Amino acid sequence: MITSCTHNPKDRTLPFEGIENARELGGLVMQDGRSIRWGKLVRSGNLALASDQDVAILKDCFQLSDVYDFRFDAEVAGAPDREIDGVRNTHLSTLPQALIDGFTAGRADTSQFQVSGFMERLAEYAFNPKAQEMGRQLYPAIVLDPTSQQRYGTFLRGVLEADGGVLWHCSQGKDRCGWGTAFVLAALGASRETIVEDFDLSNVYYAAQVEALSQKVIEMGGGEEELAFIRAMVGVSTENFESTLDLIDAKYGSLEAYLDNALGFFAQEQTALRNKLLE
């Protein structure tokens, strides 16, 4: 079992056995020179396979009080989070309903929404023009959808009000979780460079899977369009992320203004979050 709660200042990764793509935000330096407190904020993949050791780390090293699950209902049913005693798990699906309908159309077996099964079908999806377009439009759809905006606002208020550490996740801890992280970092006063760098770290975690599926797609006759789909769906499309940040800037003026005007997480709440989590 866990013997130390020493945090990793090099890359913020966490030594979990059954939780994918996990890292904390502690140690990141904000534009005002303050840094995020260690042992408060964790982003990750789902908790379905969390081990006893993983739970011990979350409870003992992070004093975890809240988990936010951004997956849609069928994903949760296919791979429900492990319950952790004394921790509140809040389900806030942040994928627009139109995209959920596209993912679930004609599929009744919720087990297919486990990550392993989804990965197995991605090579075939890569050749589907509709799937390719869905991949390109995923990030703009998330940030502009009113329901997603409302739920991310609820999440940010939950982080502000939490009694202990907070963990948030989607399925693989990259896209919906990545946007949740971007919003937390923006509220804390991070630079765009810091936000993009943290988002892109999911590509480091999933590099081996991207390479393996890319090779399969090449063998199937795929070209750059298909490979871009694989990179975006197995890892993250940092290019699409940055273009969506540009979209937010064009529509709202800044990411901080987006938090205020679209997510309803107002300037005074952003200040309160900084006072709570920065040192």
ABEGO torsion letter per residue (X at the ends): XBABABBBAAAGBBBBAABBGBBBABGBBBAAGBBBBBGABBBBBBAAABBAAAAAAAAAAAGBABBBBABBAAAAAABBBBBBBGBBBBBBBABBAAAAAAAABGBABAAAABAAAAAAAAAAAAABAAAAAAAAAAAAAAAABAAAAAAAAAAAAAAAABABBBBBBBAAGAAAAAAAAAAAAAAAGBBAAAAAAAAAAAAAAAAAAAAAAAAAAAAAGBBAAAAAAAAAAABBBAAAAAAAAAAAAAAAGBAAAAAAAAAGBBAAAAAAAAAAABX
